[in-house]
Structure formats: C-alpha cells, structure tokens
Amino acid sequence: MEPRNHTDVSEFLLLGLTDDPELQRFLFCLFLSMYLVTILGNLLIILVINSDSHLHTPMYFFLSNLSFTDICLSTTTIPKMLVNIQAQDQSITYTGCLTQVGFVLAFGGFEIFLLAAMAYDRYVAICHPLRYTVIMNPQLCVLLILLSLFFSFVVALLHSLMVLRLSFCKDLEIPHFFCELAQVIKLACSDTLVNNILIYFVASLFGGIPLSGIIFSYTQIVSSVLRMPSAGGKLKAFSTCGSHLSVVSLFYGTVVGVYISSVVSDSSKKTAVASVMYVVVPQMMNPFIYSLRNRDMKGALRKLISGMPSLL
C-alpha cells in the first residue's frame, strides 16, 4: 500500500456497527435514547447535589464531577455516530478524528482517577471517621480533581501528538463507531512500535495505580467493617460503599470484557460492539445506580421533585 503522510489525509471512514440499513435505523433510535437518558440522568444528579446543602460533601462533590465526565465522554462519541447514520455518511475529518481520540482518552482517564478518589473518600470515611472532615477538606478535594484533570489531559495530548507523527496508507477505514486510538494506529504504514509501547506503559501506569488504590481502599474498608461489633454498623458501612462499588465493577468489568473479546476474537465488528459496553453503558447506568441505591440521593430527589410545583 502506498504511504500517505498525515498532511495528505483529509478524512477517515467510521464503518460503525453494521451496514444493514434496517439495523442502522434501529441503532439510531437506540443510541439516541441512551444518549438522552445519559444526559438527562447525569444532569439530574448534578442538579440534585447542587440544590441540597446536605449533599455538599466530598463524596457528592466527586459524584457531580463523575456525572459531568459521563456527559462529556458520551457527547464525544455518540452524536457523531448519530449524525453519520442519519446522513448516511461515514466520514470524519482527520482533525475531528484526532480530537475525538484525545477527548475519549482525557475523559476516560479522568473517570478512572475520579473512581479512585471516591474509593479513597470511602476509605477515610469508614476507617478514619473521626478525622474525616480534617483529611477530606475542600482544598484536598479540589487538588485531587485538578491533578486528575492534569494527568488525564497530559496523557491524552501525548497520545495525540504521537499519532501526528504517523503516516497513513490508502486504507483509512476504521471498523468502529468512533476513533479509538488502537484502531487509528493500526491504519498507519509507518513504524508504530513507540506508539504501542506508550499505550501499554500508560495503561499499566495510569490504569494500574488507580485500580491498585481502589483495591487497597476496599481491602482496608472490608477489614475495618468486619471488626465492627454490631450488625447494624456493618450494614450501614457497606451501604455507603454499595453505589460506588457497583459503578467501579461496571466500569472495570466492561473494560476487561472488551479486552478479552478483542483477544479471543479476530472480528473488528465484535470488538466495536463490545466497546459500547464501556463507552456508552456505564455512563448511562451511573445515575440509576446512585439514585436507586443511595438513600440520601433518593431523599434529595424526592425533595427536589416535591418542590417543583411551587416553582411553576
């Protein structure tokens, strides 16, 4: 294949999940519904937290940031897919593709760091309850958010700049519904060794450290809870972690599932379908998990809904 420098590449083709027109119409309605549920659900979480002073705590501060991140991550991928299906146009500009790669990495990385910060918050609340307000002070919470944003966007920028150095061939078809870094790198004709090493290094470092922090936090939490004398105290401690643990399990479970499916299957289409599970599903499910499993959120939501008629 004839190499083409990135300056000569004007666009890529996103092949999406299927070529069947009937199935495409179904997917359009399905993903539009999922996107609207994701946006409205996460906006509601942010509104409820901001409107109730009882929820102005570190845990809900991190949760509101998680909801904002879920909105951004979904908006980075789904609208372009919907536009392409509606217009029957699979193209995405080179700049648009590179931008999508960067934002998916940035918001995905930010979500990983947020889940780790939320695990640390639960660890301090259960294992060091008397020092909770001293340790989890507003300055530390803001610092954790800023550091998470900084590292996430630096990593995303680094990967994007490394893609800029690649030359591409005539075959510019991406068997996916969005520009995923690994799929874009596969289209390159030039040497991608450095890019692949960087992917594995960053994934091990910035994926492994937050996950290790989450595992350590919950190991300490379980150990502390099991030492509690009363069954009521144990139940209350576990209930405060239930929602976060569900979100962590959903996010990391889908990521591992996608990785396993990509290893055991050579089908790019199957990998693209599997990737929906970590790019779309967790962001849609998070509001339901926190609103249905969290007593404080349910109470604040009922208060907000009951107060709405007086505002009209």
N, C-alpha and C positions, 0 to 999 in steps of 0.2 A: 504494500500500500504506500502511496505517496505521502510523505510527511507534509504537514501544513503547520506553519508557525501560528501561535495563538493570535497574532495580529491579523492573520488572514481568515480566522474563524469568526463568522458573524453570528452563528446560532447553533444550538444543539436541538435534537428532537427527543422529546419525552414520550416514550411509547405507551406509558400508562399501564393500567392493569389488564386491559382487554382491547381487542379490535372489533368485537361484536357490537354493532350499533344499538341493538336492543338492550344489551347488558350495560352499555355506556349510559343510556338514559336512566337505568335503574341506579347505577353508581352515582350519577349526578344528583339524583334525589336523596340517595343515602348519605353521601358526603356533605351535601348542603344541610341536611337535617342534623348530622353530627356536628358540623361546624357551628350552626346556630345554637345548639344545645351547649356546646363548649363555651361559646362567647357569653351567652346569657347566664349560664350556671356560674362561671367564674366571676363575671361582673356582679352577680348577686352576692357571692361570697365576699367580695371586696366591699360592696355597699353595706352589708350586714356588719362587718367588722368595724368599718368607719363610723357607723351610726350608733353603735352600742359601746359605751365607755367601759363596760365590764370586760370587753374583749380587747382592750388596749393593753395587751400583754405581749411578751416576746414571742410566745408560741403563735399567736394570731397575727403578729407582725410578719413573721416568716410565712405564714399561710397566705396572707394577702399578696406577698411577693411571689409566692408559688402560683397563685391564681393568675397574676399578671403575666408571669412567664409562660404559663399554659396558653393564654390568649395569644401571645406573641409567636410562640412556636407553631401553633395551629395556623395562624394568619400567614406565616412564612411559606407554608406548603399548600394548604387546601385551596385557597382562592385561585391560584394559578392553574391548578388541576381542573377546577370547575370552569374557568374561562376557556381552557383548551378543549374540554369536552363540548361545551356549548358552541364554540366557534368552529369545531372540527379542525382545529389547528394544533399540531403537536409541537410547534417550535417554541423555543425560549432563547433569548439573546445570550451571547457569551457573557456579557456583563451581568445580565439577570441571573444566569446560572451560577456564576461565581458569587454573586451577592447572596443567593439562596443557600449555597454551601456554607458561607460564612455565618449567616444568621441561624441556620439549623444547628451548627456546631456551638455557637455562642449561647443560644437559649437552652440547648440540650445540656451543655456543660454547666450553665447557671442552675438548672434544675437539680443536677446531681449534687452540687455544692449546697443548695438550699435544703435538700433532704438530709444531708449530713449535719447541717446547722440545727435543723429541727430535732434530729436524734440527740445531739449534744444538749439541747434545751431540755428534752425529756429526762436525760441522764442527770442533769443538775437538779431538776425539779423533784426527782424521786430519791436520788442518792444523797443529795445535799440540800434538803428542803429549807433548812434554817438560813442558809447562805444564798438561796436562790436569787433574791432581789439584789443582793450585792454583786454576785457573779454575773448574772444576766442583766446588766444595766443597759440603758438605752445606747450608751456610747459603744459598748461591745457589739450590740445587735447591728447597729449601723455599720460598724467596722467590718463585721462578718459579711454583710451584704455587699459593701464596696469591694472587699477583697475577692469575693466570689465573682462579681461582675468583671473586675480587672483581669483575673486569671482566665475566665471564660472567653472574654473578647480578645485577649492576647493570643491564646491558643487558636482561636478561630482565624484571627488575622494571619498568624504564622502559616497555618494550613493553606489559606487562600493565596498568600504570596508564593508558597511553594508550587501551587498549581499554575501560577502565572509563568513559571519558567519552563513549563512543559510544551512540547509541540504535539499537535494532533493530526490524525490521519483523516482520510476521506469519510470513513465510517464514524459519524457523530451521533449515533442513536443510543440513547440511554434507556435501558429496559426498566424504567421506574416511573413513578408519578411525580417525583421531584429530583432535583440534582443532589444526589448523595455523593459524598466525597470519594468513596471507594469506586463507585461506578464511573465517575468522571475520570479518575486516574487510569482506569482500565482502557479508556479510549486513546490514551497517549501513545505516540510512536517513539518518543524519546525515553531515556532511562528513568524509571520510576523507583529505583531502589531506595533513594533518600526519602522520597515521599512515603513509601511503605514502612520504612524504619521509623519515621517520625510518627506515623499513625499508631504503630504498636507501642512505641515509647510513651507517647502522650496518653494513650488509652490505659496503659499499665500504671502510669504515674497519677494522672488526674482522675482516672476511674477507680484505681485500686485504693488510693489514700482515703477518699470519701467513704468508699464501701467498708474499708477497714475500720474507719471511725464509727460508722453505723453499727457494725458488728460488735465492736468493743463497747459502745454505749449500751446496746441491748443486752450484752452479756452481763454487764455491771447492774443493769436495771433488774434483770431476772434474778440475779444473785441477791440483790437488796430486797426485792419483793418476797422471795422465799423465806427470808429471815424475819419477815413481819409476823407478829403473833396472831393477829386477828384476820379472819377470812374476809371481813368487810374491807379492811385496809388493803389486802391483796387485790380484791376485785376492783376497788377504786383506782389503785395504781395502774393495773393493767388496762382499765377502761380509758385512762388518759393517753395511753400509747396505742390503743387499738386502731384509730383512724390513720395515724402516721405509718404504723407498721403495715397496714393494708395498702397504702399508697406506695411505700417502698417495695413491697412484694410485687405489686402490679407493674411498677416501672422496671425493676431489675429482672423480674420474671419474663416480661415480654422481650427485653433486650437479649437475655440468654436464649430465649426461644428462637428469636430471629437469627442469632449467631449459629445455633445448632442446625436450623433449617438451611442456612447458607452452606454449611459444611457437608451435610448429608445429601443435599440436592444440588444438581447442576443447573436447574431451571432458574433463570433470572426472574421469570414471571412469578414463580412461587416465592422467591425471596422478596420481591416487591410487595406481594400480598401480605407476607409475614411482617414486613416493615410497618404496615398500617398499625400493627398492634403496639408499637412503641412510639410512633409519631402522632397517632390520632386518638387511640382508645384511652390511654392513661389521662390525657388532658381533658377528655370528656367525662371520665368517671370520677375524677378527683372531687368535684363539687358534691356529687351524690354521696361519696364515702364520708366526707366531712360533715355534710348536713344530716345524714341519716344515722351516723354512728356517734355523733358528738352532742351531748346533752346541752352544753352551753350554746352551740350554734343553732340547735333546734329552738331553744328558748328565745334567742335573739331574732331568729327568723320569724317566729310567731308574733313577737312584739312588733317587728317591722311591718308585717302584713296587717296586723290589727290596727296599727296606727295610720295606715294608708288612707282609709276612708275620710279621716279628719283633715287630710291634706288636700283632698279633692274638692 
